[in-house]
Amino acid sequence: MKAVVLGAGVIGVSTAYELAKEGFEVEVLERREGVGLETSFANGGQISANHCEPWAAPGVIEQALKWLGRKDAPLLFRLRLDPALWAWTLRFLSQSREEKFWANVAKILRLALYSRTALKQLRDDLNIEYDHLENGIMNIFRSPGAYEHALVRARAISELGFERKILDPKQCLEIEPALKGISDTLAGGTYSPDDETGDAYKFTTALYEKCKALGVSFRFGVNVFGLEHDQWKITSAITDQGEIKADVFVLSLGSYSKAAASGLGIPLPIYPTKGYSVTMPIVDMAAAPSVSITDDEYRIVISRMGNRLRTAGTAEFAGFNTDIDPARADMILQQALGVFPGAADSAQAEFWCALRPSTPDGAPIIGRGLQENLLINTGHGTLGWTMAVGSARIIARLAKGLAPEIDLNGLGWERFS
Ligand SMILES: Cc1cc2nc3c(=O)[nH]c(=O)nc-3n(C[C@H](O)[C@H](O)[C@H](O)COP(=O)(O)OP(=O)(O)OC[C@H]3O[C@@H](n4cnc5c(N)ncnc54)[C@H](O)[C@@H]3O)c2cc1C
């Protein structure tokens, strides 16, 4: 059986690997010159079941209004005539109601936990290295109000089976002494010890080598325009290099999945959400964190990756534009240096931005399409690195006709129809 995987980001490459392990002959189609060069290239690095709360949360409208017009807003809507954005925003707002929010938290958590375990297994099996650290993730809060809110959330999430340790400022410093420079600004923190970090790009390239060893073929520089189909089946991928036939097709084109799936009769409300990262060499190891930090005040994450410090954040709704706005990139750089002064060399900072493939409810779209041989694995938004291995395993099992190992309820495209 031949499977064609569309897209070679962390999702596509993980899926190719799992399909090959299930015995498929696999071909991956990718427009770039290599794997992992778009959204999977320089993300925040967190493998974070902890980050299971979607943006569409109660209070998001009030929060967005406070930020409106502020250039340093972590969540920035650039008001523009874009019907896709307005349609997406309406769906997004409808997901922010209390009961929807908690249903979304539950399904995101289910997939993130499954995937985190699957990644650990894969790493043990393959012995691949990608600057990973198993030191957990700490969220820090500066205002007593934000900390109080976090404690309420932590208690509610513990009822879903996920324990966030609650920390006072002294405990924050015991776990991450490099926070000493901001100790007097800390109201407290929460900590998820089993979460991890690692370089998604290094992981994707390492897994690419393992894929090739299993016989997976990669075609780079090929543009996918869409999928040809009859009533029941996808028959071929239509590309600028002709039609490519297979028995099974997997859609994993990140933010570009929706365009490629047009005409297939399934709604894929995926909107590109621009985020930035800055990577710098660490110059003082003791001043840099070993635990990955999420700073609630600025909505940034800061992770150590080998001898580099990476900070990532901001969400900008501005279509498919991938220009780097120097002011926004510098903003997260200064915020990270404020948390860990002297840790990294900002003169050698590398700036990056990319488009998160975001769905209104914050969960990816995973499952079968309308045609029985179409499998969808996309829309992973803020958590694509966290969810990559688990999502890939689910798709490979579905392709093989096996039941997935977790409940897929609420993860398919049907929820948007
Ligand atoms: C600033 C930032 C920080 C983040 N931090 C984290 C984090 O800490 N933890 C976490 O879990 N996630 C994080 N993410 C999210 C994560 O990076 C994404 O969810 C993930 O990379 C999505 O992977 P993907 O394979 O779906 O998309 P991509 O990596 O974009 O892959 C899609 C591939 O499809 C190819 N493609 C697209 N269209 C076509 C076409 N028509 N023909 C051929 N090829 C095509 C592209 O070239 C690309 O290689 C972050 C994202 C950003 C932007």
The ligand as an SDF file (V2000), in Angstrom:
LIG
                    3D

 53 58  0  0  0  0  0  0  0  0999 V2000
    6.4070   31.3330   17.5530 C   0  0  0  0  0  0  0  0  0  0  0  0
    5.9140   29.9210   17.6730 C   0  0  0  0  0  0  0  0  0  0  0  0
    6.1680   29.2030   18.8310 C   0  0  0  0  0  0  0  0  0  0  0  0
    5.6960   27.9040   18.9690 C   0  0  0  0  0  0  0  0  0  0  0  0
    6.0170   27.1950   20.0930 N   0  0  0  0  0  0  0  0  0  0  0  0
    5.5730   25.9240   20.2310 C   0  0  0  0  0  0  0  0  0  0  0  0
    5.9220   25.1660   21.3860 C   0  0  0  0  0  0  0  0  0  0  0  0
    6.6520   25.6300   22.2640 O   0  0  0  0  0  0  0  0  0  0  0  0
    5.4160   23.9070   21.4990 N   0  0  0  0  0  0  0  0  0  0  0  0
    4.6060   23.3620   20.5410 C   0  0  0  0  0  0  0  0  0  0  0  0
    4.1550   22.2360   20.7270 O   0  0  0  0  0  0  0  0  0  0  0  0
    4.3150   24.0290   19.4140 N   0  0  0  0  0  0  0  0  0  0  0  0
    4.7660   25.3000   19.2340 C   0  0  0  0  0  0  0  0  0  0  0  0
    4.4550   26.0120   18.1170 N   0  0  0  0  0  0  0  0  0  0  0  0
    3.5400   25.4000   17.1330 C   0  0  0  0  0  0  0  0  0  0  0  0
    4.2500   24.4370   16.2070 C   0  0  0  0  0  0  0  0  0  0  0  0
    5.4650   24.9780   15.7760 O   0  0  0  0  0  0  0  0  0  0  0  0
    3.3360   24.1340   15.0060 C   0  0  0  0  0  0  0  0  0  0  0  0
    2.0590   23.7140   15.4570 O   0  0  0  0  0  0  0  0  0  0  0  0
    3.9260   23.0410   14.1370 C   0  0  0  0  0  0  0  0  0  0  0  0
    5.2110   23.3970   13.7150 O   0  0  0  0  0  0  0  0  0  0  0  0
    3.0380   22.7880   12.9150 C   0  0  0  0  0  0  0  0  0  0  0  0
    3.6650   21.7960   12.1560 O   0  0  0  0  0  0  0  0  0  0  0  0
    3.1340   21.4030   10.7260 P   0  0  0  0  0  0  0  0  0  0  0  0
    3.9640   20.2900   10.2450 O   0  0  0  0  0  0  0  0  0  0  0  0
    1.6560   21.2620   10.7610 O   0  0  0  0  0  0  0  0  0  0  0  0
    3.3770   22.7310    9.8490 O   0  0  0  0  0  0  0  0  0  0  0  0
    4.7020   23.1830    9.0870 P   0  0  0  0  0  0  0  0  0  0  0  0
    5.8980   22.9770    9.9080 O   0  0  0  0  0  0  0  0  0  0  0  0
    4.4430   24.5630    8.5870 O   0  0  0  0  0  0  0  0  0  0  0  0
    4.7680   22.1650    7.8860 O   0  0  0  0  0  0  0  0  0  0  0  0
    3.9330   22.2470    6.7550 C   0  0  0  0  0  0  0  0  0  0  0  0
    4.7890   21.9400    5.5440 C   0  0  0  0  0  0  0  0  0  0  0  0
    3.9690   21.9310    4.3880 O   0  0  0  0  0  0  0  0  0  0  0  0
    4.6700   22.5510    3.3280 C   0  0  0  0  0  0  0  0  0  0  0  0
    3.6990   23.0760    2.3810 N   0  0  0  0  0  0  0  0  0  0  0  0
    2.7350   23.9890    2.6000 C   0  0  0  0  0  0  0  0  0  0  0  0
    2.0020   24.1590    1.4920 N   0  0  0  0  0  0  0  0  0  0  0  0
    2.5110   23.3520    0.5460 C   0  0  0  0  0  0  0  0  0  0  0  0
    2.1290   23.0530   -0.7770 C   0  0  0  0  0  0  0  0  0  0  0  0
    1.0970   23.6510   -1.3620 N   0  0  0  0  0  0  0  0  0  0  0  0
    2.8420   22.1330   -1.4540 N   0  0  0  0  0  0  0  0  0  0  0  0
    3.8940   21.4890   -0.8750 C   0  0  0  0  0  0  0  0  0  0  0  0
    4.2730   21.7180    0.4010 N   0  0  0  0  0  0  0  0  0  0  0  0
    3.5890   22.6440    1.1060 C   0  0  0  0  0  0  0  0  0  0  0  0
    5.4470   23.6660    4.0160 C   0  0  0  0  0  0  0  0  0  0  0  0
    6.5490   24.0710    3.2330 O   0  0  0  0  0  0  0  0  0  0  0  0
    5.8500   23.0160    5.3230 C   0  0  0  0  0  0  0  0  0  0  0  0
    7.1100   22.4140    5.2630 O   0  0  0  0  0  0  0  0  0  0  0  0
    4.9230   27.3100   17.9310 C   0  0  0  0  0  0  0  0  0  0  0  0
    4.7100   28.0160   16.7470 C   0  0  0  0  0  0  0  0  0  0  0  0
    5.1980   29.3150   16.6040 C   0  0  0  0  0  0  0  0  0  0  0  0
    4.9640   30.0500   15.3350 C   0  0  0  0  0  0  0  0  0  0  0  0
  1  2  1  0
  2  3  1  0
  2 52  2  0
  3  4  2  0
  4  5  1  0
  4 50  1  0
  5  6  2  0
  6  7  1  0
  6 13  1  0
  7  8  2  0
  7  9  1  0
  9 10  1  0
 10 11  2  0
 10 12  1  0
 12 13  2  0
 13 14  1  0
 14 15  1  0
 14 50  1  0
 15 16  1  0
 16 17  1  0
 16 18  1  0
 18 19  1  0
 18 20  1  0
 20 21  1  0
 20 22  1  0
 22 23  1  0
 23 24  1  0
 24 25  2  0
 24 26  1  0
 24 27  1  0
 27 28  1  0
 28 29  2  0
 28 30  1  0
 28 31  1  0
 31 32  1  0
 32 33  1  0
 33 34  1  0
 33 48  1  0
 34 35  1  0
 35 36  1  0
 35 46  1  0
 36 37  1  0
 36 45  1  0
 37 38  2  0
 38 39  1  0
 39 40  1  0
 39 45  2  0
 40 41  1  0
 40 42  2  0
 42 43  1  0
 43 44  2  0
 44 45  1  0
 46 47  1  0
 46 48  1  0
 48 49  1  0
 50 51  2  0
 51 52  1  0
 52 53  1  0
M  END
$$$$
